[in-house]
C-alpha cells in the first residue's frame, strides 16, 4: 500500500471561547477516521494570546493514499476542556471535513496552507473559528504506515 503524510498544526481558536482560562485546561484533539484508519493525537494544554487559546502544536499522520483519493477520510478537530477543580473532560466544540478537500487545495501549489473552519458546539451553535496549518508529503511511502501514536 501507498501512504501519504499530512502534517497538521493546530494554531488557535479565534473568538467565541467562553471558558475561564484560569480554571480550566483546554486542549485540541485531531482524529482522522475512515476506511480502516482511526488515528488520534492531542495537543498539550494551550497557552493564550489575548483571549484566544493557542497551541501551535505540530502532528503527523499517515494516510492510505487510495482511501484519501476516494474521499473516504474525515478530519475531526475537537476542543476539550478539563476543569481544574472538577476534573473530567468536556467537549467544547468540533470541526469536521473531508481530508481530500485539504489535498485538493494543497495540490494547486504544494505549499503549506492555512485553513480555518467554524467550531460547532455540542448544542449545535457556531462559536468562532479554529485555525490550523497543513502540509502533505510530496511523495507517497510504499509499505506499511509507521506507528501513528500520539507524540
C-alpha positions in Angstrom: 0.0 0.0 0.0 1.0 3.6 -0.5 0.8 6.2 2.2 1.0 9.9 2.2 1.9 12.0 5.2 -0.1 15.0 6.4 1.3 17.5 8.9 -1.4 19.4 10.8 -0.6 22.2 13.2 -3.5 23.4 15.4 -2.8 27.2 15.7 -5.6 28.9 17.6 -9.3 29.3 18.2 -10.5 32.7 17.3 -13.4 34.3 19.0 -16.2 32.6 20.8 -14.3 30.8 23.6 -16.4 31.2 26.7 -14.4 29.2 29.2 -12.5 30.7 32.1 -8.8 30.2 31.3 -7.9 30.5 35.0 -9.9 27.4 36.0 -9.6 25.0 33.1 -7.1 23.4 30.8 -8.0 23.5 27.1 -6.5 21.1 24.5 -7.2 20.2 20.9 -7.7 16.7 19.6 -7.2 15.7 15.9 -8.6 12.5 14.6 -8.5 11.1 11.1 -11.2 8.4 10.5 -12.3 6.4 7.5 -11.7 3.1 5.8 -9.7 1.0 8.3 -8.0 4.1 9.8 -8.7 5.6 13.1 -5.8 7.8 14.2 -5.9 10.3 17.1 -3.4 12.8 18.6 -3.9 15.6 21.1 -2.1 18.8 21.9 -0.8 19.7 25.4 -2.9 22.3 27.3 -3.0 25.7 25.4 -1.4 29.0 26.1 -3.2 32.2 25.5 -2.7 35.2 23.1 -5.2 37.7 24.4 -8.4 35.8 24.9 -7.7 33.2 22.2 -6.3 29.8 23.2 -3.2 29.0 21.1 -1.4 25.6 20.6 0.9 25.9 17.6 1.5 22.1 18.0 2.5 20.0 15.0 1.2 16.5 14.4 2.0 14.0 11.6 -0.5 11.4 10.3 0.0 8.7 7.7 -2.9 8.3 5.3 -3.6 5.4 2.9 -3.4 7.2 -0.4 -6.1 5.2 -2.2 -8.6 5.8 0.6 -7.6 9.5 0.6 -8.1 9.8 -3.1 -11.5 8.1 -2.9 -12.6 10.8 -0.4 -13.2 8.3 2.5 -11.2 10.0 5.2 -12.6 12.7 7.6 -10.6 15.1 9.7 -12.1 15.8 13.1 -10.8 18.6 15.2 -12.2 18.8 18.7 -11.7 21.3 21.5 -11.8 19.7 25.0 -11.7 21.5 28.4 -10.8 19.9 31.7 -12.0 22.0 34.7 -9.1 22.1 37.2 -11.2 21.7 40.3 -14.0 19.5 39.0 -12.0 17.1 36.8 -13.5 15.2 33.9 -13.4 16.2 30.2 -16.0 18.4 28.5 -16.3 18.7 24.7 -16.4 22.4 23.9 -16.7 22.3 20.1 -15.6 20.5 17.0 -15.0 20.8 13.3 -15.0 18.0 10.7 -14.4 17.9 7.0 -13.1 15.5 4.3 -9.3 15.1 4.2 -9.5 15.2 0.4 -10.6 18.8 0.5 -7.3 19.6 2.0 -5.4 17.6 -0.5 -7.2 19.2 -3.4 -6.4 22.7 -2.1 -2.8 21.8 -1.4 -2.2 20.2 -4.9 -2.5 23.6 -6.5 1.0 24.8 -5.5 2.2 22.1 -3.0 2.9 24.7 -0.2 2.0 24.7 3.4 -1.6 26.0 3.7 -3.6 27.7 6.4 -7.2 26.7 6.9 -10.0 27.7 9.2 -13.4 26.2 9.9 -16.3 27.3 12.2 -16.4 25.5 15.5 -19.8 23.9 16.3 -20.7 23.3 20.0 -22.4 20.1 21.2 -25.6 22.1 21.2 -25.2 22.9 17.5 -24.2 26.6 17.9 -21.3 28.2 16.0 -18.6 29.5 18.2 -15.7 31.1 16.4 -13.1 29.6 14.0 -10.4 27.0 14.6 -7.2 28.0 12.6 -4.7 25.3 11.5 -1.9 24.8 9.1 -1.4 21.7 7.0 1.1 20.3 4.5 1.2 16.9 2.7 4.3 14.9 2.0 5.4 15.4 -1.6 5.9 11.7 -2.2 4.0 8.6 -1.2 5.5 6.0 1.0 5.3 2.3 0.0 4.7 -0.5 2.5 3.1 -0.3 5.9 2.4 3.0 7.7 4.7 3.9 10.6 3.2 3.8 14.1 0.7 6.7 14.5 0.7 7.0 18.3 0.4 10.4 19.9 3.6 12.4 20.1 
